[in-house]
Amino acid sequence: MTETATAPAGTDTGPVLAADGLPLKRSLRRALRAQKLRALMLIAPLLIFILVTFIAPIADMLFRSVENQIVAETLPRTARAIQDYDPDSGTMPSEAVLAAFTYDLTAASERKLHTRLGTRLNYEYTGVSSLFRKAGRRVDDFGETYRDQFAAVDPAWEEPATWIALMADPDWVAEYRAWTAAGEAAKAARREFTQAQPLFRLRDEVADVLPETASAYAEFARIAQVEDGDDPAAEDPWAPVYLALYRDLLHVGPGAIAQLGPEAEAMLDAAHDAVEGFETVNLADLYLEADKDWGDPGVWGTIKTFSSAYTPGYFLNAVDLQLTPDGVAAQPEDRQIYIMLFERTLFMSLMIMGSCVLLGYPIAYLLSNLPLRTSNLLMILVLLPFWTSLLVRTSAWKVLLQQQGVINDILVWLGIVSNSGRLILINNQTGTIIAMTHILLPFMILPLYSVMKTIPPSYVRAAKSLGATNWTAFWRVYFPQSVPGIGAGCILVFILAIGYYITPELVGGTSGTFISNRIAYHISSSLNWGLAAALGSILLAVVLILYWAYDKLVGIDNVSLG
Amino acid sequence: MSQMDLPPYATTGQRIWHYAFYVICGLIFFFLIAPILVIIPLSFNAENFFTFTPKMLALDPEGYSLKHYQEFFTSNAWQHALWNSVKIAPAATLLAVGLGTLAAVGLSQEHVPFRRAIMAIMISPMIVPLIISAAGMYFFYSRIGLQGTYLGVVLAHAALGIPFVIITVTATLVGFDKSLTRASASLGANPVTTFFKVQMPLILPGVVSGGLFAFITSFDEVVVVLFVGSANQQTLPWQMFTGLREQISPTILAVATILVVISIGLLTAVEILRRRSEKMRGMSPG
């Protein structure tokens, strides 16, 4: 401040200088920058807090509504191999794809991930879940024929040590030995041992010579280490590893085998000569044996369609469509519920908004036209419900609206309904509308009141003095001036209503629930988080649009509380 | 003469309409307040019914009892829930008030870049429907290990309470006379002293009422805690929610009555603060 205030009047030439000799312009700019910085420093802690605790979760939800990494993560080889598959051919995918799927599924079922994946794909194609469960139990036997035949060529193929010698990086073997020894020593000395174990590494050339075998064996070894805490050098490889070896040996040339060193060469050469004569088994048949529905191209088409990392599938589901291998199609009739739920949410929110206007308008009118002392007193009747816990008001309505509740008792006592004909006021749309109108009414009255308070009474008086009847004066003069209040109250009530969860859940039964109840159901019961996130994103978009309208109409800074 | 008074020359029709309007308003006020008041006598029901028993209607003392209150104060589940609420709400309030007041002071400065955008972000927890906040927080807090912890619930509730603090404190600061801080600075006070000795006492009513809003937000909140919390963090509203959903017991009415009494207390506090703040602002020139 001081620099600017005491800037000397410019001498003969040159720019105006501040007290410290700097040009005034620069000095002012610096002061402004310091001010901005100070303001930002004060705001920063909260801004960071909100970004982490609130904005990041919302962003996470938006991300989850399109995220679909589970298929590509659980079935990485299949996701690559299946891209050339054409579901319209009406057949199962090629043996190569099925082999890739076999390795993936074996690994997934060892990690117990296949049921999760099955559940995920079941959202898209009914029945996939049980297919995955059944095949997951059997898949580690696929390739058993080949194991027996390799063992017949050379019994050493059944020895874990043979595999380690063929596959593992010698450095890894040494590291692993050292780690095991260190662990034993620590155990003997009763020390805690926390050093991480070295993860299995393949030796250099093997991935080029025997690609499928190397990849399947590496996965086996890591799972044995990490999931089961076993030494891969002491474990029999999965049967599908032999399937991989069989498939690799069919394609590999003798020159390539030589790269793996003399010992391996001898064994592999013998096996290579023998595989031509092996009794083969069709993978397709093995899957069909596990469940004949594996023959359904729709299953494979679904895996292909959802093998990408991001999908519009959840959003399509959220509006009763589905992504099929042939493009976007409507959901089967019995699964079309979301459009209906969105419509119901909108319809009931409009009903609640309408009842709030009908009940709120007279109250706001009365409050703004009574003398201040009286209206302040009556205002308490509006503010008390506003301040009372939502759960209290909901439980009150739950108690009042029951068939044996107070309202029905009074109606029977008055003789309006017979004892046997008690009204069903709860667990349906009526219950939700009554309870939510009561809960949201203060949000209508308060904005209406603040607008009506500003309408000068002289206009109505002027209208009347010019000969207008009471009704004309109200309708042509007063009402138009209160419209902004109605607009503000309506948007506020509507925004609050469409996102309501607690009250519809407690008094709505099945016919009075909102889209938010479905979101909660998908989060906590069906565990279809992606769909919950997509439904939430749509709801959020609607609310933000409405809020934008509210901002245009009332202004973001004019949100007042009580 | 008030707008609502009848002029002496009013016709019969106007008179009828005038009184009918009062009756209508009376009924609406009844609709607003009766459900809250009716649970108070029902909570003293000696039977496990949710309606007035003949004995209660005859004002027979035997029809009334405190047994539902006794149940509330002796049941482990309810007491656990009460303590959780009493622990979580003040922590969330302190966090919201501390950060919120600081930011509101920052926002009230003359030159704040991106003021509208910052304001929009800070108000957003109030705009976004609770179920969406709850879903997002559930997803995100599970990722970072905060789901099912007290800290997670406190952070979530603080975020929900912050918009109220920002709004009330900013509203108080609008009427704040900037020359007071300048006067304080010219008398040699540093910014921190100025804030605590000059600015804070004047905006205190706004801060406290913002704090009360934040407190009631956390104390009443159920959707977010349902998702972000686990059984350990069960709060009073959560316990009421499960009670209402599964097996409704009259203890809920006793709890509801206690909460109504608390809300009346809070409402009174906020009203007193609002008047005080208006008075103080009226006192300061400009």
Contacts between the chains, C-beta under 8 A, distances in Angstrom:
chain1	res1	chain2	res2	distance
A	1	B	182	7.5
A	1	B	185	8.0
A	32	B	111	6.0
A	35	B	109	6.4
A	35	B	110	6.9
A	35	B	111	5.1
A	36	B	111	5.1
A	36	B	112	7.0
A	36	B	113	5.7
A	38	B	106	7.7
A	38	B	109	7.0
A	39	B	106	4.7
A	39	B	107	7.4
A	39	B	109	4.0
A	39	B	111	6.7
A	39	B	112	4.6
A	40	B	106	7.0
A	40	B	112	7.4
A	40	B	113	7.1
A	41	B	106	7.3
A	42	B	102	5.2
A	42	B	103	6.3
A	42	B	105	5.6
A	42	B	106	2.9
A	42	B	109	7.7
A	43	B	102	7.8
A	43	B	103	4.8
A	43	B	106	4.0
A	43	B	107	6.3
A	43	B	112	7.3
A	43	B	118	6.1
A	45	B	99	5.5
A	45	B	102	6.3
A	45	B	103	7.3
A	46	B	99	4.2
A	46	B	100	6.4
A	46	B	102	6.6
A	46	B	103	3.8
A	46	B	122	6.6
A	46	B	162	6.7
A	47	B	103	7.1
A	47	B	118	6.4
A	47	B	121	6.8
A	47	B	122	7.3
A	49	B	95	8.0
A	49	B	99	5.6
A	49	B	158	7.5
A	49	B	159	7.2
A	49	B	162	7.7
A	50	B	121	5.9
A	50	B	122	5.9
A	50	B	124	7.5
A	50	B	125	7.2
A	50	B	159	6.2
A	50	B	162	6.5
A	51	B	121	7.4
A	53	B	137	7.7
A	53	B	155	4.7
A	53	B	156	6.5
A	53	B	158	7.1
A	53	B	159	4.3
A	54	B	124	6.8
A	54	B	125	5.3
A	54	B	133	7.0
A	54	B	136	7.9
A	54	B	137	7.7
A	54	B	159	4.4
A	55	B	121	6.6
A	55	B	124	7.3
A	56	B	140	5.6
A	57	B	133	7.1
A	57	B	136	3.4
A	57	B	137	4.4
A	57	B	138	8.0
A	57	B	139	6.6
A	57	B	140	3.8
A	57	B	141	7.1
A	58	B	128	6.8
A	58	B	132	7.2
A	58	B	133	7.4
A	58	B	136	4.6
A	59	B	136	7.8
A	60	B	136	5.9
A	60	B	139	4.9
A	60	B	140	4.2
A	60	B	143	7.0
A	61	B	132	7.0
A	61	B	135	5.6
A	61	B	136	3.9
A	61	B	139	5.7
A	61	B	140	7.8
A	64	B	139	5.9
A	359	B	28	5.1
A	359	B	31	7.0
A	362	B	21	6.8
A	362	B	24	5.7
A	362	B	25	5.3
A	362	B	28	6.4
A	363	B	25	6.0
A	363	B	28	5.4
A	363	B	29	7.1
A	363	B	32	8.0
A	366	B	4	7.2
A	366	B	21	7.7
A	366	B	25	4.9
A	369	B	2	6.9
A	369	B	3	3.8
A	369	B	4	5.1
A	370	B	2	6.4
A	370	B	3	7.8
A	370	B	4	5.7
A	371	B	2	5.2
A	378	B	29	7.1
A	380	B	267	7.5
A	381	B	29	5.1
A	381	B	32	5.9
A	381	B	33	5.2
A	382	B	32	6.5
A	383	B	267	5.8
A	383	B	271	7.9
A	384	B	33	6.6
A	384	B	36	6.7
A	384	B	263	6.9
A	384	B	264	6.8
A	384	B	267	6.3
A	385	B	32	5.3
A	385	B	33	6.8
A	385	B	36	6.1
A	387	B	216	6.9
A	387	B	263	4.3
A	387	B	264	7.8
A	387	B	266	6.1
A	387	B	267	4.6
A	387	B	270	7.9
A	388	B	36	5.6
A	388	B	259	7.2
A	388	B	260	5.7
A	388	B	263	4.7
A	389	B	219	7.7
A	389	B	220	4.5
A	389	B	237	6.6
A	389	B	256	7.5
A	389	B	259	4.7
A	389	B	260	7.9
A	389	B	263	6.7
A	390	B	220	5.8
A	390	B	222	7.4
A	390	B	237	7.6
A	391	B	220	7.1
A	391	B	222	6.4
A	391	B	237	4.8
A	391	B	240	4.4
A	391	B	241	6.3
A	391	B	244	7.4
A	391	B	256	7.4
A	391	B	259	7.7
A	392	B	36	7.0
A	392	B	39	7.3
A	392	B	240	7.9
A	392	B	256	4.2
A	392	B	259	5.1
A	392	B	260	6.0
A	392	B	263	7.9
A	393	B	35	6.5
A	393	B	36	6.7
A	394	B	244	6.9
A	395	B	39	7.1
A	395	B	240	6.5
A	395	B	244	5.6
A	395	B	248	7.8
A	395	B	252	5.3
A	395	B	253	7.0
A	395	B	256	5.4
A	396	B	35	4.1
A	396	B	36	6.1
A	396	B	38	6.8
A	396	B	39	4.9
A	396	B	256	6.9
A	397	B	35	6.1
A	398	B	244	5.8
A	398	B	248	6.7
A	399	B	39	6.5
A	399	B	42	6.7
A	399	B	50	4.5
A	399	B	51	7.9
A	399	B	248	7.9
A	399	B	253	6.9
A	400	B	35	5.9
A	400	B	38	6.7
A	402	B	50	6.2
A	402	B	51	7.9
A	404	B	49	7.7
A	404	B	50	7.1
A	404	B	51	6.1
A	405	B	50	6.0
A	405	B	51	5.7
A	406	B	38	6.3
A	406	B	42	7.9
A	406	B	50	7.8
A	406	B	51	5.3
A	406	B	52	6.8
A	409	B	51	5.4
A	409	B	52	7.3
A	438	B	31	6.7
A	438	B	32	7.0
A	438	B	35	6.4
A	441	B	32	6.3
A	442	B	32	7.8
A	457	B	3	5.3
A	460	B	3	7.8
A	470	B	14	6.4
A	470	B	17	7.7
A	495	B	127	7.2
A	495	B	129	7.8
A	496	B	129	7.9
A	498	B	129	7.1
A	499	B	128	7.8
A	499	B	129	2.2
A	499	B	130	6.5
A	499	B	131	5.8
A	499	B	132	6.7
A	500	B	129	7.6
A	501	B	129	7.9
A	501	B	130	6.5
A	501	B	131	4.5
A	501	B	134	8.0
A	501	B	223	5.3
A	502	B	222	5.9
A	502	B	223	6.3
A	502	B	241	6.7
A	505	B	245	7.0
A	506	B	241	7.3
A	506	B	244	5.1
A	506	B	245	6.2
A	516	B	129	6.7
A	516	B	131	4.0
A	519	B	131	5.5
A	519	B	132	7.7
A	519	B	135	6.0
A	520	B	131	6.3
A	520	B	134	7.8
A	520	B	135	7.9
A	520	B	226	8.0
A	520	B	227	7.9
A	523	B	135	5.8
A	523	B	138	6.2
A	523	B	227	6.7
A	524	B	227	7.5
A	529	B	139	6.7
A	532	B	135	5.9
A	533	B	135	6.8
A	533	B	139	7.2
A	536	B	131	7.2
A	536	B	132	4.7
A	536	B	135	5.0
A	536	B	136	7.4
A	539	B	129	6.4
A	539	B	131	7.8
A	539	B	132	6.2
A	540	B	128	6.5
A	540	B	129	7.5
A	540	B	132	5.2
A	543	B	127	6.7
A	543	B	128	6.8
A	543	B	129	5.9
A	543	B	132	7.8
A	544	B	127	7.7
A	547	B	127	5.2
A	556	B	116	7.5
A	556	B	119	6.5
A	556	B	120	6.8
A	556	B	123	6.7
A	557	B	119	7.6
A	557	B	170	7.9
A	559	B	123	7.4
A	559	B	126	7.9
A	559	B	167	6.0
A	560	B	167	7.8
A	560	B	171	7.5
A	561	B	164	6.7
A	561	B	167	6.2
A	561	B	168	6.5
A	561	B	213	6.5
A	562	B	270	6.8
A	562	B	274	7.7
